[in-house]
Amino acid sequence: MGAGLPHALRDRDAFDAALGGRGPAVFLDYDGVLSPIVDDPDAAVMSPDMGRVLGELADRCPVCVVSGRDRPVVQRLMGRDDLVVAGSHGFDIWHPERGTLEHEAASGYEDLVAEVTAQLRAEVGRHQGVLVEPKRASVAVHHRLAAPHARAEVEALVGRLLAERPDELKVTPGKMVYELQPKLDWHKGAAVRHLLDVLGLSGPDTVPLYLGDDVTDEDAFRALHGLGVGVYVGDPAALDRETRADFQVDDVDQVRELLDSLAR
């Protein structure tokens, strides 16, 4: 089980000490961080209050959103396109002035994703409550609203696909979702390190600050361990794993409170 962490709001002296007087470069997951987790992924719209705080923070320091969702979907749910967004777990990185930021894992896997998407739709997409979501460089299978037998079929099919394509595919589990991706050493952590370099945020006066709530965010926490500050959103004591985050906040409301304080 996970252990408790210092709280970024209640243990504010410790949090400020971790920042060390440096200016933050803020990286944020979307679902569960900027918007609560909801049953319908398309209903995870960012609140006006969160949007206001995010805009004020972006006026003070670099802000990047790093999500498993497709980048255009994140922008639509946020209701803004003026922030750097790394979508599809960092496979699709976009800058509001520079456009697409290319990297080694940005393209070349479209046919693989299309084939896997078609197989998922054909074999489990018929089940009520199963949502097959194709993305630019991956495909997600959501099963939060599915019956137990349908969830079992999804799990079996994901296992079979991985067995059939062991050198091509990997799976990233999430909260009631499996994400099938090309088998590359590329993830949210690699995307954040790439952004630090290409955006010139690796200097001694900048501290990377990453907020996330899911297992996919652990790659970013690991990538920034000893370099920046990671904040887990939720109760780490309830996790079935250890987290590499340094601090915690309880929920999306406390994320907003923390971001608001950084914008002042």
N, C-alpha and C positions, 0 to 999 in steps of 0.2 A: 504494500500500500504506500501511497505517497505520504510525505511528511508536511507539516505546516511550514510556512515561510514567513519572514517579516512582511508586514503589511505596508504597501507603498503610501497609504494615507495615514494610518494610525501610528506607524513607525517612520514618520516623515523625516526626522533627523537622520536616520540610517539611509533612507532613500536619497536625500540630498547629498549625503556624504558619498554615496556610490556615484552620483553624477559628478562630484568633484569640482564643481564650479564651471564645468564645461557646458557648451551649448549642445542641446540634444538634437540628434537626427532621429525622428520618430517613425517607426515602422509598425503597422497595425494590420492584424488579420481583420477580416470583415465580419463574418458570421460569428456571433457569440462575443464580439468585441465592440464593433460599431453598431451592431443591431442584434437583438436577442435571437436565439435559436427558435425557429417556428416550424410547424408541421409542413407548411407549404413554402418551399424555397423562394418562390416568386413574391411572397408576402414579406420578406425580410427587408423592408424599406427603412432606411436610416431616418431617425426622428429629426424634426426641425431643430430641436435644441442641440442634438449631436452635430448636425450640419453647421450650426452657428459656431460651436466651439471648435470644430475642425477647421473652419475657415479662419478663425482668429488665430489658431495655433499655426496654420500654414503661413500667416503673415509674419510670424516670429521665427520660425525654424523650418528646415526641410521636413516634409511629411510624405510618406509613401505607404500605400495600401498593398499588402501582400496576401493574396487570396487563392484558394483552390478553384474558385469560380472563374469562368471566362472573363477576361478583362472588360469587354463591353457590358456584360451583365452587371459587374460591380459598379461601373460608372452609372448605369441606369438606376440601380438601387440607391446609390448615393445621391443621385440627382445633380451630379457635377462631373466635369471632365477637366478640371484644372489642377489635378494632383497626379503625381507619378503613381502608376498602378502596375503591379506585377501580378498578372492573372495566371490561371492554370498552374499554380504552384511555382510561379516564376518562369514558366516557359515563354510567356508573352508579356514583355515589359514595354511599357509605353510612357513617354514623357510629353507633357503638354506643349512644349516648344520644339523638342527635337524629334518627336514622333517615336516610331518603334526603335528600341535599343537592341541591337542585334547581339547575339552571343552564340556559343557553340551548340546549344541545345534548342535553338529557336525554330528550326524547321527540319524537314526531311522525313517526318514520321506520319504524314497525313494519310497515306494508304493503310498503314498498320492500324491507326486509330479508326479509320472508316470501316475496315474489315471487322474489327472487334465490336464496334458499335452495332453493325448489322447483325452479328451473331447474338449479341445480348438482346436486341429488340426481337429477334425471331424466337428466342428460346424462353425469355422471361418477361419481355415487355408486355405480354398479354395479361399478366396478372394485375389485378386491381391493387393499387398502392405501390407498385414498382415503377419508378421513374428512371428511364435511361437518358442521361444528359450528356450529349457529345460536346466536347470542348475543342479548342484549337489543337492541343497536344495531349489529350487524354479523353477518357470517357468515364463518367461516374454513374453508379447504379445506386439510387436511393431506395431504401426499403423501410423507412420509418412507419409508413401507413399500411404496410403489407401484412397479410396473415402469416402465421408461423410457417405453414407449409411453403408459402411463396418465398419467405426469407431463406428457408432451407435450400430451395432450388437455386436461388441467387448465389448462395455461398458455394454450392456444389459446382455451379457453372464457372464461377470465378476461379475455383481451384483447378478445374479442368483446363481452362484457358491458360493458366500459368504453367500447368504441366505440359501442354501442347506447344507453348512458345517460351521455354525457359530462358532463352538468350535474348528474347525480344521484349518481354513484358515484366513489369513489377506491379504490385498492388500497394496502395496506400490506404489503410483503413481509416475511417473517420467515425463520426457520430451517426450511426445507422446508414452508412454509405461505404461502398468500396470504390476506389478510384484506380483504374487501370491506366498505366502510363508506360511509355517507352523505357526500357531498362537502361537508364543512364544515371550517372552520379550527379543528378541535378534535382534540386528541391528548394524549399523556401530559404534554407540557410545559404545555399550557393547563390541564390538570387540576391539575397541581402548583401553578401560579401561583394558580389558583382556591382551592385548599386553603390556601395560605399566607394568603390574604385572609380567607376565611370562618372559619378556625380561629385567627385573630389571631396568626399566626406571622411577621409581616413586620417586627417590631421590630428595633432595632439589636443586641439581646442574643441574637438567634437566628440560626443559620446553617443554611440548608437543605443537607442532604447526601443525594445521590441515588446509588443503586447499581443498575446495569443492565448487561445483556450483549448486547442485540439492537439492530437498526437502529431499532426503534421507541423505544428509550430515548434515541436521539440528540436527539429533540425535547425531552426533559426536560433533557439536558445543555445544549442551546442555550438553553433558557428560563432556566436558572440560571447561565449563564456570566457571571462578574463579580458575581454575587449570592450564589452558594453554591458547593458543592464537588461535583463529579461523579466517581464512581469506576466505571471500566469493569471488569467481571468477565471475565477471559480474557486473551489475549495480543493487544494492539492492533497489534503488528507483523505479525500474520497477517491483518489485515483488508484488504479491498479498498477501503476508504474511510478518510478521516480521521475521527477521533472528537473530539468537543468535551469529552470527559471530562478531568479534571485529574490523576487518579491511576488506578492499576490495582491489582487483586489478581488472583491466578491462577485461583481456583476457589471453589466453594461452601464448602469447608473454611476458606479464608482469609477469606471473608465472615463466617463464624461467629466466627473469631478476632478480626476487626476489631470486630464488633458486641459481642462479649464485653468487649473493652477499653473500649468506650464506655459499657458498663453499669456499669463499676467506679467 
